[in-house]
Amino acid sequence: MALSYTEITLGAGTGENGHLGTVFGPFSFEYLSTDDIKVQVRAAAGTTWTTLAINTGVDTNGINTTTKKVTLSATPNATASSVATDVIRIFRSSSLEALVDFQNGSRLSEADLDSAYRQGLFAAQEAVEDAPGSSGRTVQASEDIADGAIIASKLASTLDLSGKTLTLPAASVTTHVPAGVPSLSTGYSGVLPTNRGGTGSANATYCNLASNVTGTLPVANGGTGLSADTGRVLEEFLSPCDGGTVNLTGGRQEVVATVAAEQDLPHADYEDVTGSTIIYTPPSGAQFVIYKFITNVSAHDGNWTRASFKLWLDGVEVTDFRTSVRAESLDYGRKTFEWSFPIGGVAAAATGRVNTWTSDKTIKLSARDWSEAYDVSLHTTWSWEEAEGEAQKQFSRPLIGIKAIG
């Protein structure tokens, strides 16, 4: 039996020790003053004690010293709801102020000695038994708590970290990739709720990358950074004219021509420039096809360089391309011939614009020099290092390339 408190299980109704009543007892502990007697109630299935006010207007400060019963100012149920069938604790909380001040030379009395002794005894009992139900405990410093003293059963089943910051060391964090994670190649399934931007119903093609994914993919993540799927290079290559094969998108291939010798241009009629022909179909969505041919232009027999060039698309000349090479020297050097063919709109032969381009079209250059006095050769030099002449010529292989822009 506790020496500093009495616990009473509450009953029903308004009678003595009922949760709708105001009189509770009897208590069994001794006390020095009725002022030291306190009352608390514990809610059903709870652990928190709530202080109840004593009606000091009756008996001795609300305490009947004969029956050892306490009269409250209000019912437990009015103070803390849901307390029916739970516990009232009537306890002693002795004053810590000295009750007796012994004076040197004064006469000792039994009553004073008893009061002083009992005050110390009662205070020790209250501390050991936790008479106020933890409300009067002193907070302990962390070094006072022994390692392993707090066990799992003493921790709440729910840990509330609201308003707190939880930091986990990196070494303590492990990641796990669950088996069966769906891949973009096989697709996702399920229902995306409307409050998450979905339709709220099953849709097998909702995550179809070909048609249902929109937005802007940043350049850092492999995208163009553009909100619209335009202005991007669909495919591009620039290859020496060595007969090699170029692998293009969609499994297509382009075999470039082989150029292994110089070409001496004619004087009157135009002749196809060797290596300049390409047969090409752009990928779907192309808006422009940019053709490029690079070769060395030089004198053939020591005269100045004069030559004219034409561009052709499927046998029709692109007249806006017409260009000439004229140099007051024996070597003009490498020249780049480049043209952009627009796709879409009204077709125009002069610019090479086509309405659609969904099958192979042939692009090529043709050229001639102006006369025997201005005899021109391609894919070679007339001079090399510090010398010039027929014996110093160097073969210079041309390059051909295509760029398709969406």
Secondary structure as GFF3:
##gff-version 3
##sequence-region A 1 406
A	DSSP	beta_strand	5	9	.	.	.	ID=ss1
A	DSSP	beta_strand	23	24	.	.	.	ID=ss2
A	DSSP	three_ten_helix	34	36	.	.	.	ID=ss3
A	DSSP	beta_strand	37	42	.	.	.	ID=ss4
A	DSSP	beta_strand	49	52	.	.	.	ID=ss5
A	DSSP	beta_strand	63	64	.	.	.	ID=ss6
A	DSSP	beta_strand	69	71	.	.	.	ID=ss7
A	DSSP	alpha_helix	76	79	.	.	.	ID=ss8
A	DSSP	beta_strand	87	92	.	.	.	ID=ss9
A	DSSP	alpha_helix	110	129	.	.	.	ID=ss10
A	DSSP	three_ten_helix	142	144	.	.	.	ID=ss11
A	DSSP	three_ten_helix	152	154	.	.	.	ID=ss12
A	DSSP	three_ten_helix	170	172	.	.	.	ID=ss13
A	DSSP	three_ten_helix	194	196	.	.	.	ID=ss14
A	DSSP	three_ten_helix	219	221	.	.	.	ID=ss15
A	DSSP	beta_strand	233	240	.	.	.	ID=ss16
A	DSSP	beta_strand	245	247	.	.	.	ID=ss17
A	DSSP	three_ten_helix	249	251	.	.	.	ID=ss18
A	DSSP	beta_strand	253	255	.	.	.	ID=ss19
A	DSSP	beta_strand	263	264	.	.	.	ID=ss20
A	DSSP	beta_strand	271	272	.	.	.	ID=ss21
A	DSSP	beta_strand	278	280	.	.	.	ID=ss22
A	DSSP	beta_strand	288	299	.	.	.	ID=ss23
A	DSSP	beta_strand	305	313	.	.	.	ID=ss24
A	DSSP	beta_strand	316	317	.	.	.	ID=ss25
A	DSSP	three_ten_helix	319	321	.	.	.	ID=ss26
A	DSSP	beta_strand	323	327	.	.	.	ID=ss27
A	DSSP	beta_strand	331	342	.	.	.	ID=ss28
A	DSSP	beta_strand	361	369	.	.	.	ID=ss29
A	DSSP	three_ten_helix	372	374	.	.	.	ID=ss30
A	DSSP	beta_strand	376	378	.	.	.	ID=ss31
A	DSSP	beta_strand	383	384	.	.	.	ID=ss32
A	DSSP	beta_strand	387	388	.	.	.	ID=ss33
A	DSSP	three_ten_helix	390	392	.	.	.	ID=ss34
A	DSSP	beta_strand	399	405	.	.	.	ID=ss35
###
